[in-house]
Amino acid sequence: MTSIGGAASSGMVDWNLAVATATRLMRPGPDVSRDEARAVVAELRRHAKASEEHVRGFTRLGTEETHDTPVLVVDRPGWVRANVAGFRELLKPLLDKMQERRGTGPGNVVLGAVGGKVTGVELGMLLSFLASRVLGQYETFAPATRDLPAGANGAGRLLLVAPNIVHVERELDVEPHDFRLWVTLHEETHRTQFTAVPWLRDHLEGEVQSFLGETDVDPMTVLERVREAAQSLAGGRPEGEEGDEGRSLVELVQTPAQREILGRLTAVMSLLEGHADFVMDGVGPEVVPSVAEIREKFQQRRAKGASRLDMALRKLLGLDAKLRQYRDGERFVRAVVEEVGMDGFNRVWTSPNTLPTKAEIAKPADWVTRVHRKPEA
């Protein structure tokens, strides 16, 4: 197993232990032969390449030269390693702050070593849960590692999780080739968003770091939330008992300043996810013959979840908010494109000032009025 950095085991989280735990606990992938696995990987790579042209043509964003980030077809352990590397990079300022607050006395050092291992195990449990559910992901904050390359200057990478794609296409009983292309269209849209809009990554990272910088809670409070989620996964909490009125991990650490930042982040994420769904639906009918069947079955799968435990974890981890982002963001994009066309919508990518607010996601006409300076009717 590749080590996640030289100091991975020395802080608040034992990152290497998180990877090892997730890898040990994750569900086995679908039963495929070696030849079939190779064929799936090759097809996903072809679809990713074809999706670049489809998405560029539909969105009118980017050029062939802007797509300089790698596309990686990975298994579940590969997805975990990539995400741990990204988490470690993104959370370093917060974890350093928590470490300083806890102190460096001999007793605290011992507690830190033990706590880091405990948290590593619990984080690994959560990652093992998520590793079987993610179909694809554009990793915005992706440091390159020995076995996981990234774009130049931290530009990111696109991950396609092959076993999960095969699992879902079988579960939904849809045409495999169509489903694989449909998935890559969505993920390629995210890649296009970040490669065609150079300021977007830095803006998003700045917002996330501002959010983390405002965190002013005892380290054990944050770690306790991770523990609660891990206990839910392990069945350690009574069924249906969510605690803290069912609030998510993110909501539990908010200050007033964080609530403002989170509102902006929610709007951006709604835009990005909704735009990807809109593009997927717009391109789909031309290149994916069974797109209507796939969309209907996939939406049903998204909405119902797997079980009460799954729904409780979605709430605790904030995944229910992500489902709302798909729905609300897609409505925003569709309404704006219908009003001002694709070129008019693309003014959203001009600068951070032209991004929609959380209120504008719900009322697209307000964004059109503000950005296009149309008088109110």
GIFEN-V459205 format. One line per field, one symbol per residue. ss: DSSP state (~ for helix, > for strand, _ for the rest). psi: psi as a letter, one per 40 degrees, with the letter a starting at -180 (. if undefined). burial: b if it has 24 or more other ideal C-beta (glycine too) atoms within 12 Angstrom, else e. Layout:
ss->???
psi->???
burial->???
//
This chain:
ss->______________~~~~~~~~~~~________~~~~~~~~~~~~~~~~~~~~~~~~~~____~~~___>>>>>_~~~~~~~~~~~~~~~~~~~~~~~~~~~___~~~~~~~~~~~~~~~~~~~~~~~~~~____>>>>____________~~~__>>>>>~~~~~~~~~~~___~~~~~~~~~~~~~~~~~~~~~__~~~~~~~~~~~~~~~_____~~~~~~~~~~~~~~~~_________~~~__~~~~___~~~~~~~~~~~~~~~~~~~~~~~~~~~~~~~~___~~~~~~~~~~~~~~___~~~~~~~~~~_~~~~~~~~~~~~~~~~~~~~~~~~~~~~~~~__~~~___~~~~~_~~~~~~~~~_____
psi->hhhgidfdeeadhgddddddddddeiiiiihiiddddddddddddddddddddddddddfhiiddegeiihhhiadddddddddddddddedddddddddddieiddddddddddddddddddddddddddedhdihhhdgghhidegiiiiffeaihhhgddddddddddefihddddddddddddddddddddegdeddddddddddddddehgihdddddddddddddddefeiihehdifffiidddeehidddddddddddddddddddddddddddddddegdfddddddddddddddididddddddddeedddddddddddddddddddddeiddddeedediddeiiidddddgddddddddefhii.
burial->eeebbeebbbbbbbbbbbbbbbbebbeebbeeeeeeeeebbebbbebbbbbbebbbebbebbeeeebbbbbbbbbbbbbbbbbbbbbbbbbbebbeebbeebeeeeeeeeebeebbbbbbbbbbbbbbbbbbbbbbbbbbbbbbbeebbbbeeebbbbbbbbbbbbbbbeebebebbbbbbbbbbbbbbbbbbbbbbeebbebbbebbbebbeebeeebeebbebbbbbbbbbeeeeeeeebeeeeebbbebbbeeebeebbbbbbbbbbbbbbbbbbbbbbbbeebbebbeebbebbeebbeeeeeebbebbbbbbbbbbbbbbbbbbbbbbebbbeebebebbbbbbeeeebbbbbebbeebbebbeebeeeeee
//
